[in-house]
Amino acid sequence: MVFRSLCRLSMKGVSDIHDVRSHELRSKILSLELIASILQNGGEVFKAEEVFIGAVKQYLCVALSKNGVSSVPQVVELSLSIFLALFQTFKIHLKMQIEVFFKEIFLNILESATSSFQHKWLVLEALGRVCNDSQHVVDIYLNYDCDLSLFNIFEHVIGELSKIAQGRQPMELGATTHQEKMLRVKGLDCLVSILKCMVEWSRAHYIDPATTGLNTVRVIRADEKETAPGQSVANDVVDSGTGGDGDERGVAAGGWRHGSLSGKLGVGTGGGEGEVGARVEEFETRKKRKEKMQQGIQLFGTKPKKGVKFLQENGLLGDTPDNVAQLFHSDNRLDKAAVGDYLGESDDYCKAVMYAYIDQMDFTGMDFVAALRLLLSKFRLPGEAQKIDRLMEKFAGRYCETNTKLDIFASADAAYVLAYSIIMLTTDLHSSQVKKKMTKEEYIKMNRGINDHKDLPREYLEAIYDKIAMKEIKMSSQSVRRSTIGRSVMGVSEKQRRVIYQKEMLEASETAKALVEGMKNSASDFITATHVEHVKAMFKVSWTPFLAAFSVALRDGDDPEMVSLCLDGFRCAIRISCIFSLDLERDAYIKGLAKFTMLTTSVGLAEMKPKNIEVIKSLCNVAYTDGNYLQDSWMDVFHCVSQLELAQLVGTGVKTRYLTTSSSARPQRGGGAKGKISQSSRTGVDAVLTGTDQKRIDSIKEQVGETSSQTVVVAVDRIFTGSTRLDSQAIVDFVEALCATSNAELSNPTHPRMFSLQKIIEISYYNMDRIRLEWSRMWEVLGAHFNTVGGLPNEEVSFFVVDSLRQLSMKFLEKGELANFRFQKEFLRPFEHIMKRSGAVTIRDMVVRCVTQMVSSKAGNVRSGWKNIFSVFHLAASDTDTAIVEMAFETTDLIFRNHFLASIASFHDAIKCLSEFACNAAFPDTSMEAIRIIRSCAKNVADSPQLFHVSEEAAADPDHIWSRAWFPIMLELSTVISRCKLDVRTR
């Protein structure tokens, strides 16, 4: 009783003056404060007892529908506080009422051009509280956006918050720039909070880089990973981008925060997993059906017949006229004018629908005008006279059919004529275009003789005239009001704005009150979300407004708070799209973030600001934390990193020869070394500097100096040092993108750069300890790239490649190789390829020296690599340079003297190498020595044939020694005889 009294007291009206000392306003505020206290401090009985729940539905919800649109900010604030308490405690009982509050009150205030800054701010504060709880966010999506008949609360809230964050929301007259900024920041904060909730909810699917790559200690299933107590995955995403500084904006008092989900997710728990999976699919199916339904409704608004056909073809609507008529009655989303047009059509099916529509209405005991009001409140009457005629004819028949005891009409014809005359009267009395209004006498005269050639009672017609004059027949206020929300109020005074706002909110309150009162006894199942996969569907319907909000805000504003929120949003959105393998969404966010680094645009350096430096750090952080998921997006990351290195050269004044580069090539993914280069236009750093005078260059240097700060350098370095954290597939994506970027840098015809090539060498060192299977896949890409760049005409590049390969090979050979494996052969193949393709003596000399060093220091670890070593010396043997030939032969001689047993596996290649030395006519002494070594090899074969037996079965085969040893010797000797001079052939 006390609770009911407080609710009724809070609904009492207050004067327009809004004097805070007035008794009415003070009693209203006191009653709301007491209600809030009851909700916050009520015990379990109050929260669970049906009597109290019924009181909340019957009294409190009705009170909130009125107070929530009050023009007094303090009343609105208290009402919102009460709503939040209800949402926290009673949401499972108030599913339908919550929809009304969001749809008719909160979103209307945000959309309205006449609502004040303070009202918008209070609503945003309340939404921020809701957005901070991951359970609430996911529950809203499941219960409303996935329900075929309910309003898409989640989708519309995201859309409205996105508009506010972009600065596209209608503002009140006289609103200051600071107030507009506050709303934008609050909108961004709500959006980021929602994304944090989604990241937190989906943490069970996130693969921590600390458990992959070289950090792998044991196989950890995604559903077994746990976050440390008190630590939020969502905050990890944000904090890691700011160097560990905590971001507490998203945490509010009173338990509205990103709470732990232990025990909530229900992922992979026992035998319920299949059932949970089925439920997820069920919600996805519901959402798809709802999207199809919305498409049909949208089509219906423009082409009613096609809209109905679309719904029927997709199984959303039955084929019978009764089914269509029931849809027109039940779905308020249908365009009311289109409904009227459809019902008035002359074809048989539409007429059958119209008959069914009116037959489904019960006019029993209703006054004639009231019955006509009821009919016309649900659709807009078409303007065509024939359509109106058909509708009124059927209405008259149905009215008489349901009111058989009513003896005022001689037949349905009289009711039909009267109904038509009432429509004419309404238009005449309430149309602004009609100057001379119909009088009561004229109306009575117009209806003479319509009742089977008799007149209807004069008093009856006078009463009808008075009713129409007092209140016109029109559609429900909700349908009319929706078209005025958000209209422009430019040119109106503050007083006029308040009047318009009060009128709008009064209509909203009446609609909400009527809806809530009609739900007193209604019950609807409220579903509590339990599965991580719901986030995927949520993000797919909301990623575009998120991206628009962050992009526009980041483009327009330099305020550190806005920039920080936008970057938090980008990082969270990328994390979600990565977790659920949403490639399109991930690429869109990565490209958006890359664009705001200003490193890839044509005016990048000239427009570089502190916010762009923060974007660069965020992009590097994303690459470090989410590298396992980036796939093709590594291309955008490395393109920015490459341009950043060039910007650092500009900022520090190092290597000024790069300041007049003629073009900048953007890498295109094409399978590692096969990546294609685009040079069709100048982009990025190079384009800014092309043709720039020295004064302008000096100015640009000063602007971009921050790109060389320690925080940026460390962030970039972490990308490459963190490559050890990538899993087996991610590291392949990583090196493919890096090789394509290196190709782009080296393809510059005037000033090629080796930044990415250097990084390739570095990450090869970092990842040398990966398992052989992963390293083989990496080297398939890296080796092809070394083959390509090692043969470039630029000797500086080729020299660097060969020397880097030497260092890598020396480290790799330390690991050794088991018998029958062939990875050394693949690893050393680039030496052979470069030796074959290079036309520079210095490069070929470098290759021979590198291989010689490997033989001198690591020969004991060489196994399958002997084949490549002999292949390199075979190519060197036919060279014309004395130093190359002599060094190669000396090393070959060293191998046969000291490592003959180790090289037996590649005996054929070794003899082939010696025969090539013997055939080089430019070096006769070397030729003679090569013949001598072949002779010694033959002696070893004759004396120790067992050395060439690879197995016991081979030793028992008399032909084995011939195929393994004697045949190569005889074959190469025949080659020598056919190619060499007489003295060599004689030898």
N, C-alpha and C positions, 0 to 999 in steps of 0.2 A: 504494500500500500504506500509506504514511504517512497519507494522507488518510482511508482506510477505518479505520485504527486509531484515529485521533482521533475519528471519528464514533462508533465503538463505545465508546470510553472515555467519551465525553460522555453515553452512555445508561445508564451504571451507576447504580444506585440509591443514595440517601443516606438517612441515618437521619432520623427525625422531629424530632430535637433541632435539627438545622441548625446545628451548631457550625462556625463559619467556619474553625476551626483543624483540623477533621477532614480526614483524608487523602482520603476519598471526595469531599467537597465541593470541596476545593482542586484535585484532579485534574480534576473535572468542569469547573470554571471555567477552569482552564488550557487544557484541550482546546478549549473553546468559544472562548477568546481566540485560540488558534492557528488555528482554523478561520476565524475572522473576519479574521485577518491574511492568511491565504492568499487569501481571496476579494477582499480590498481591494487586495492587491499582486500578484495573479496576472497573468501576461502574457496575450497574445492566444491563445497555444496552449491555455492552461488554459480560456479562455472559449469556445473554438471546437472543441476536440478532442472527438470522440464518446466517448472513454474517460472523460474527466473529467466530461462531461455525464451519462454513465451513472452514474458514481460519486455525483454530486450527487443524482440521482433515487433511487438504490438505498440509499444510506447516510445522506446528510445530511438529506434530507427526512424520513426515518423518525426520525432523531435529533431534529429540530426538532419533530416531532409530539408527542414526549414532553417535551422540555425547555420547549416553549412554554407548558405549563400547570403548570410546577413551582411549588411553594409558596415557593421561594426567589427573592426579587425580583431578585437579581443574576444568577441563571441565566436568568430570563425576559428581563431586559434584554439580555443577550448574545445570546439566541436571536432576539429581535426585531431586533437589529443585524445578525445574520447573514441573517435573512429580507429585510431591506431591501437588503442587498448582492446577494442572489440576485434580488430583484425588479428591481433596477437592471440587472443583467448577464445573467441567464438567463431572463427572463420569457418569451421566445419559445419556450423549451424546456420550461417548467414551467407551462403553462397550467392543466392539471388539478390539479396540486399546489397552486397558488396559490389556487384555489377552495376547496380543503379547509382551508387555513390560515385564510382569511378566515371561512369559514362555521362551521367546527368549533372554532376556537380564539379568534380575536380577538373576534368578535361574541358568542360565549358568555361570555367574560370580562366584556364590557361589559354584557350582559343579565343576568348572574347577580346575585342579591341577596346572595350569599355571598362574592363576590370582594372582596378588600381594596381600599382606596383606592390603594395603591401599584401593584397590578396594573392597575387601570383607568387610572391615570395613565401607566404605561409603554406600554400599548396606544394610548392617545390620542397620546402622543409619536410613536409609530411611524406612526400614521395621519396625523399632522400632516406628517411627512416625505413621505409618499406624496402628500398633498393639495397639496403645494407645487410639484409638477411637472405642468405642463399636459399633457404627452404621456402620462404615466402615468394621469392622471384620465380622459382621453378613451379611452385604450386599454382601461381597465377596463370602461368602459361598452360599448364595441363588442364586446369578446370575451366578456363574461359576461351583461350585461343584454340583449344582442341575440341571444344564443344560446338556441335553443328549449329545450335540455336542461340548461342550467347555471343556477346560482344567481344571482339579481340582486344582485351585490355592490355596485354603485354605489348602487342604490336603497335597499338595506338599511343601508349605511353612512351615507347621508344621514339616513335615518329614525332610526337610533340616535344619531347626533350631535345631531340635533334634540331628541330626548328629553333628552339630557344637558344641552344648552344651556338647555332649559326647566326643568331641575331635577327632571325626572320619572324619572331613572334610580334603580334601587334602590341604596341605600347600605348599607355594612356597619354593624354595631352599633357605636355609639360614635364614628362619624365626626363631625368637628367642622364648624362652619359655614364656617370658612375653607377646609377641604378641599372641601366641597361647592361653594363659590364657585370654587375653583381648577379643578374639573372643568367647571363651567359655562363659565368663561372659555376653557378649552382647547377645549371643544366648539364654542364660537362661533368661535374662531380657526381651527379646521379647516374649518368651513363657509365662512367668509369666504375662506380660502385656495382652496377649490374654486371659489368664484365668481370670484375673481381669475384663476384658470387659465382659466375659461370666457370671461371678458372678453378675456384675452390671446389665446386661441385664435380668437376671433371678430373680432379687430381689423380684419381685411381688409374687413369689411362696415360698419365704423363710418364715418359721414360726419362729418368734423371741421367744426364750425361756422366755423372759420377759413377754410374754402374755399367757403362758401355765402353767400347774401345779398349785401350790399354788399361783402363781402370776396372775392367771386369774381373771380379773375384769369384762370383758364382752367378748362376742364372736366377734372376728374380722375376717372378711373374708380376705383371702390372697390378694385379689385384692384391698382391702381398705387400707392396711397398707401403710404408707408413711415414707420415710426416712427424717430425719430432714434436713432443707435446708443446702446445702453445704456439707452434709455428704454422703460419698459413702459407700455402703454396701461392695464393694470389698476391700476398705481400712480397713473397720472394721475387715474383716477376717484376714488381715495381721497384723494390729496394735495390735489386741488382743493377738497375740502370742508373742509380744515383750514388753509387759507391758505398751502399750499405746504410744510407741515411733512411731511417724509418719514415714512412708516410702514414700518418694517423688520420688523414682527412676522412677516410671511409669508415671510421669507427665512432659510433655514437654511444651515449650512455644508455643504461636501461636494458642491456642485453641485445640491442640492435646492432649486430656486428657479424663479421664473417666467422661464424662459430664452427667448431669441429664437427665433422660429419660422421664421426665414429658411430657405427650402429645404424646410420641412416641409409647409406648407399645400397646396401643389400646386393653387392656385386660379387658374384662367385661364391656365394655362401651356401654350401650344402646343396640339397636337391632342389632348392627353389630357383635356381638359375634359369632353367628352361621356362618356368612360369613367368619370371620377371622379363625375360626376353620376349615372350609372347605379348606381355602387356605393353612393352615398348613398341612393338610392331602395331599393336592395336591403336595406340595414340598416333603413330605416324599415319596410319590409314585414315583415322579420323581427321587429322589435319589436312591431308590431301583431299579428302572429300569436301572439307570446308572450303579449301582454296578453289576447288571446282565449283562449289556452290556460289562463292563470291564472283567468280568469272561469269557464271550464268546470270546472277543478279545484275551485274554490271551491263551485260549484254541486253538483259531485259529492259533496262532503263532507256536504251536507245532504240532497240528493235524487239518489242515485247514478244512477238510470235517466235522469233529465232531464239530468244532467251528461254522460253518454255521448252522449245524443242531441244536445246542444248542440255537443259537439266534432265529431260527425259532420256536422252541418248546416253547420258552418263550415269543412269541409274539413281538419280537423286530425286526424281519425281515420278509418280505413277502416270499411267497413260489415260486414266479415266478423268472426265470433267470434275468429278468429286475431289480427286486428288489435287488438281490444279486450284480449285476453289478453296480447299483447305489451306493450301500454301498461301494464297492471297490473304486469308484471315490471320494466319499465325505468324508470318514473317514480316516484321516491321522494317526490314532492310530494303524491301522492294520499293521502287519509285512509285509514288501514289498516283502521279499523272499517268504513268504507263499502265498501272492497274486499271484506271478508268478507261483509257483508250482500248485496252484489250477486252474489257467486259462489254464495251459498246460496239464491238465489231459485228458485222452482219453474217459472217460465215457460220455454218452449222456448229462447228466445234466450239467457237468462242461464245456463241449463244448458249450452248449447253453448259459451258463453264459459268456463264453469267446466271443462268437459272439455278445451277447448283450452289453458287455463291450466295444468292439471296435466299434460297431454300434453307441454307444452313443457319440463317438468322431467325431468331424467335421474337416476334413482335407482340406476343400475347399480352393483353392488358395494357398495352402502351398507347399513349396519346399519338395521334397521327403525325403531328409535328415532331414529337420525340422520336418516333420510329424513323422518320425521314432523316433526322439529325444523326441517328445511329448509323444508318446506311451510308450517308455521305461523309461521316467522320473518318472513314477508313480508306478513302481514295478521293482523288480530285476528279470532279465531274468533267467529262470531256466537253469541248466547245461545240462540237458538231450536233445540230438539232436532231438528226436521225438517231444518233447514239443515245442522246438523252431520252428520246422518245422510247427506245427499246428498254432502257433501264427503268424508267418510270412505269411503263406498262407492266413489267414483271414485279416491281415493288408493290404496285397497287393490288395485283393478284395475290401476292404473298401476304399482304396486310389483311386483306379480307379473309384469306384462308385461315389465318391464325386468330382472327377476331370474329368468329361466326355469330356470336351473340350481339355484336354491335349492329344496331339497326339504323344507323344514321345514313349509310350508303345503300341505295337501291341496288346497285351492282358495282362490280369492280371498275366499270367505265368511269363512274363518278369519282372514285378514288384516284384513278389515273389522271383525269383532267385536273383535279384539285392538286395533286402532287406537282404536275407541270406548272400550274399557276403559282404554287409556292416558290418554285425555282425562279420564275420570272419576277416575283415580288422581291425575293432576296437580292437579285441582281439590281433591280430598280432602286431599292432603298439604300443599299450599301455600296454601290459603285460610285466612285468619285467622278466618273465620266458622265453620269446621268445628272443633269442639272435640275430638271423638273421631276420631283419625286411623285410617285403614285399615292393618291389619297386613299383613305379607308373606303370611302364611298365608291371610288373608281374600282377598287379591288372587289368589292361586293358585286358591283355591276358586271365585272368581267366574269364572275362565276355564276351568273343567273342561268337556270335551266339545265345545269350539268347533271343533276341527280334524276335521271330518267325523265327529263323535261320539267322537272320541278326544281325549286330552289332549296339549297341547304339552309339550315337555320341561320338567321342573321347574327345571333349571338356567337354562334360557332365560328363563322367567318371573321367576326370582329376579334375574337380571341386569337385566332391564327395570325391576323395582321399585327396585333399587339406583340405577340411572341416574336415574330420575325423582326419587327421594328426594334424591339429591345435587344435581341441577340441574333445575329445572322447565322445561317447554317454554313459551317465550314469544317475543314479537317481538324483533327486534334491539334492542340497547340504545339505538341512535340514536333510534328512534321513541318509546321510553319516556322517554328523557332530555329530549327536546324539550318535553314537557309540563310538566317540573319547572323548567326554566330560568326565572329571574326570579320564582320564587315568593317569597312574603313570609317573612322570617325574624324577624318581630317576636316578641319573647318568648323568644328563645333566647340562650344565653350565647355569649361569644366562642369558648370551646372548642368548643361545638357547631357554631358557624358554620364554624370551620376544618375540622371533620370533614365537614360537609356539602359544603363547597367542594372538599375533597380527593376526595370521592366523585364529585362532578359532573365535576371535571376529569379524574379517572382514566377515567371513561366516555368523556369527550370525547377523551382521548388515545388510548384503545383504538380508538375509531371512526376517528379521523384516521389512526392508524397502519395500520389495516386498509385504509383507502381508498388511502393513499399506497403501501403495498406492492403493492396491486393495479394500480398505475399505473406500475410499473417500466419496462415495455416499451411503454406507451401513447404515442401521438404525436397531437398535435392542432395544427392550424394556428393560429398566433397572428397576428392582424391588427394592423398598425401604422396608426393613424389618420393621415389626411392631409387631411381636408376640413373646412372651417369649419362646414358645415351640420350636422355631428353635434351641435354645441352646442345647437342648437334643440331637438332631440329630448330631449337630456339635461335641459334646463331644464324642458321640459313635464312630465316625470315627477317632478321634484324641487322645483318652485317652492312647493308648499304646505308641506312641512316646513321649507323655508328661511324662509318667511314666518311660520310659527308660532314658530320658534325666535327670530327677531329681535323679533317683536312681544311675546312673553311676557317675554323678557329685558329689553327696553326698558321694559316696563310695571312689572316687579318691582324692577329694580335702579337705583340712582343712582350706582353706581360708575363713575367716568370711563372706565376701561378697557373695561368691558362696554358702556357707551353708545357709545364710539367704534367698537367692533367691530360693534355692531348697525347703526350708521349707515353704516359701510363696506359691510356686507352689503346694506342697502337700496339704496345707490347702485349697487353692482355688479349687483344683480338687476334694477334698473330699466334699466340700460344694456343688459343682455342682452335683456330683453323688448322694448326699443325697437328694437334692431338687427334682431331677427327678426320685428318687427310682431306681437308677441303682445299683442293689445289687452287681453284679459281679465287677463292676468298683470300688465301694466303698470298698469292702472287699480287693481288690488288693492294693489300696492305703493305707488302714489302716494297712494291713499286712506288706507292704513295710516300712511304717513309724515305725512300731513296731520292725521290723528287725534292723533298724538303731539305735535303742536305745541301742543295744548290750546287752540287758538284757536277751534275749531269745536264744542267740547263745552259742555254747560250749566254746568259748574263750572270752566271753563278757567282763568280768571285766579286763582281762589282756590287752585288746585292748581299754579300755575306754578312750575317748578323750573329750576335751571341746565341740566338735560338737555333740557328743552323748548326752551330757547334754541338749543342745539346742533342740535336737530331742525329748527328754523326755518331755520338757516343751511344745513343739508343740503338741505332742500327748495328753497331758493333756488339752491343750487349745481346741483342736478339740472335746474332750469328753465334755467339758464344753459348748461350743457354738453350737455344732451340735448333742447333745445327743438325741434329739427327733427323729433323723433319723438313728442312728447307728445299731439298731436291733442286729443281730448276731455278729456284729463287737465289741460289748461290751466285748466279750470273749477275744479278743486280747488286748484290753485296760486293763482289769483287770489282765490278766496274766502278763503284763509288770509292772503294779502297784505292784502286789504281789512280783515279783522279785526285784523291786526297793526297797521295804521295807527290803528285805533280804540283798541287796547291802548296804543299809544304816546301817544295823547292822554290816556289815563287815567294812565299812568306819569309824564308830564311835567306834568300838571295844566293842559294847554292846552285851551281850548274846553270848559269843564266842562258846557256845556249838553248834551253828548253822553252825560253820565254817567247820565242817566235815560231813555235811549231805550226806547221801549215794546216794540219788536220788532226782530228782525234778519232780513232777507230773504236767503235763499240763492239765488244765481243758478242758473238751469237753462238748459242749452244749447238754443237754439231758433233758431239762425241769426242771430247778431249782434243787431241791435236788436230782433228779434222774440223774444228770450229771455224766458221767463216767470218770474215771481217767486213764490216760495213764502213765505207768511207764516203758515202754519198753526201754527207753534210758535216759541218763542223759542229761539235757539241762540247759541252763541258769546259774545262779549264783552257784547253788549247784555243777554242774559238774566241774566248775573251781576249786572249793575248795576241792574237793574230793582227798584225798591223798596228799594234798599240804603241803610242809614243812613250818615251822614257818617264815623263812626268806621271802619266797615267799608270804605268807599271809600278812606280814607287808608291802611288796611292793604294794600289791593289795589294802590294806587299804588306803594307801596314794593316790593311783590313783582314787579311787572312793569316796574320802571324799567329793567331790563337790555334790554328790547326796543328801547329807544332808543339802545343803544350803537352806536358807530361801525361795528363789524363787521357788525351786523345791518342798519344803514342802507345800508352799502355793498353788502351782499349783495342787498338788495332793489333798489337802483338798478341793479345789474348786469343784472337781469332785463330792464329796460326799455331800458337802453343797448345791451344785447346783442341786442335785437330786430333790429338790422341784420345779425346773423349768420345769421338764419333764412332758409331757402330759400323759394321762391315759394308752396308750399302751407302750410308751417308758419307763415308770417306771417299768412296768412288765418285759420288756426286760432287764432292768438294774438289777433288783433283781435276775432274773434267772441266768444271767451271774455271778453276785457276789456270789450267792449261790454255783454255780458250782466251782468257784475259791476257795471258802472256803472249799468245799469238797476235792479239790486237796491238799490244805495246811494241812488239818487235817488227811489226809490219810497216811501221812508220818509215817512209823512204828517206827522210832527212835526219831525224833524231830518234832512233829506236831506244826504248828503255828496257832495262832488265830487272825492274822491281819485282814483278810477279815471278820471273824466272828464278830470282834469288829466293823468293818465298817457297817456290817449288822445292828447291834444294833443302831449305830449312825443314819443311814439313816431311821431306823424305827421311831426314835424320831423326826427327821426332818420332816417326812411326816405324822406324826400322825394327822395333821389337814386336810388332804385330805378328800374329800367327801366320804361317806360310800361305794359307788359303786367302786371307785378306790381303796380304802383301802382293800376292800374284795378281789379284784383280786391280790393285793400285798400279802396279808396274806395267800392266797392259796399257794403261793410259799414259803413264809417265814416260815409259820407254818410247812410245810412238811420238810423243812430244819432243823428246831429246833427239830422236832420229830426224825430225823436221827442222828444228832450230839449229841443230849441230851442222847442218849443211847449208845454212844461210850464207850469203856472200860477205856479210859483215864479220871480219875476222875476230873482232873484239868479243862478239857474242859467241862465236864458235869456240874460241879459246876458253871463255868462261864455262861453257857447257862441258867441254872435255875435261877441264880441271875439276869441275864439280863432280862429274862422273867418276873421276879417279878417286876423289875423296870418299864418295859413296861406296864405290866398289871395295876400297880398302877396308871400310868399316863392315861392309856386308860379308866379305870373305873371312872376317874374324869368326863368323858363326859356323863356318864349315858347311858340309853337305853330306847327307847319307848316300849310300850306294843306290844306284838306279834312279835317283832324282835328277831333274834337268833344269832346276831353277837358275843355277849359276849361268847356264847357257843363255837363258832369256834375259838375265840381268846385264850381261856383258855384250849383248847384241848391238847396242848403240855404238860401241867403239868400232865394230865392223862396218856398220852402216855409214858412219861419218868418214871412216877411212876410204870407203868406196866412193862416196859422193863429193868429198871436198876437193876443190881444185887448188887450195892454198898449201904450199909446201910447209909453212909454219904449223898449220893445223895437223897435217899428216905426221909431221915430226913430233908434235905434242902427243898425238895418239900413241905412237910407237913408244915414246918415253913413258907414258902412263902405264902401258901394258908391261913394259920392261920393269918398272918399279913394282908392279903387282907380282911379277914372277920372282923378283929378287927377295921380296919381303913376305909374301903370302903363298908361295908355291905349294907349301905343305897342306893348305886348306882347299886348293883348287881341285875340283872333280870334273863335273860336266863342262866347266868353263874352259878347259883346254881346247875344246873345239873352236871357241871364239878367238882364243889367243893365237892358235895356228892360222886361223882365217885372216886375222889382222896381219900377221907376218907374211902370209901368202900374198896379200895385196901389197905389202911393203917390198917384197922381193922383186916385183916387177917395176918398182919405182926407178926414176932416173936420178934422184938425189942421193949422193954418196953417203951422207950422214944417216939418212933413213935406212938405206940398204944395209950398211955396215952395222948399225945398232940393232936392227932386227935380226941379222944373222948371228951376231954375237949372243944375243939372248936365246935364239933358237939352239945354238951350240951348247949354251949353258944348260938348257932344259934337257938335252940328250945326255949330257955328261952327268948331271946331278939329279935329275927328276925323271929318268927314263921310265921307271916302273909306274909312276903316277900318271904319265901321259899315254900309257898303253891303250886306254879306253878310246883315245882319239888317234890311234896309230895311223890310220889312213890319212887323216888331215895333216898329220905331222910329215909323212912322206911326201904328200902333195905339196906342202910348203917347201920342203927341201928341193923338190924337182923344179919349182919355180925359181928358186935361187940359182939352180944349175943352168937354167935356160936364159938367165939375164946376161946377154952378150956384153953389156957394158962393164961387167965386173968379172973378168975371167978367173981371178984368184978365188973369189967367192964361189964361183961355179965349181971349181976343182974341190974346194973344201966341202961343198954340199954333197958332191959325189962320194967323197970320203966318208961323210956321216951316213949316207945311205948304205954304203958298204958295211960300216960297223953295225948298222941296224940289222942287216942281213945276217951278219955273224951272230948277233944276239938271238935271232930267230932260230938259227941252226943249233946254237949251243943250249938255249933254254926255251924250248917250245912250250913248256908248261906255263910260262908266264902269260901266254895268250889264251889259256883255257879259262873260260868264264864260269864253267860248271863241270861237274863230274860227267854229265852226259856229253858235254862238248869234248872232254878229254878222250872219251871212248870213240869219238868220230874222227877217222883219219883225215877227212876232208876239212875239218874245222881249221887246222893250222894254215891250210892253204888259203882259205877264204879270208881269215883274219889277218894274216901276216904276209905270206908270200905273194898273194895276188896284188895287194897295193904296191909292193916293191917292184914287181915285174911290170905293172901297169905304168908306174911313173918312170921307170927306166926306159920303157918304150917311148914315152913322151919326150924324154931327154934326147934319145937317139933321133927322133923325128924332127926336133926343133933346134938342137944345138949345133955349134961348129964342130969341125972334124976332131980337133984336139980333145974336146969335151966328150964327144961320142967315143973316141978311142979310150979315154980314161974309163 
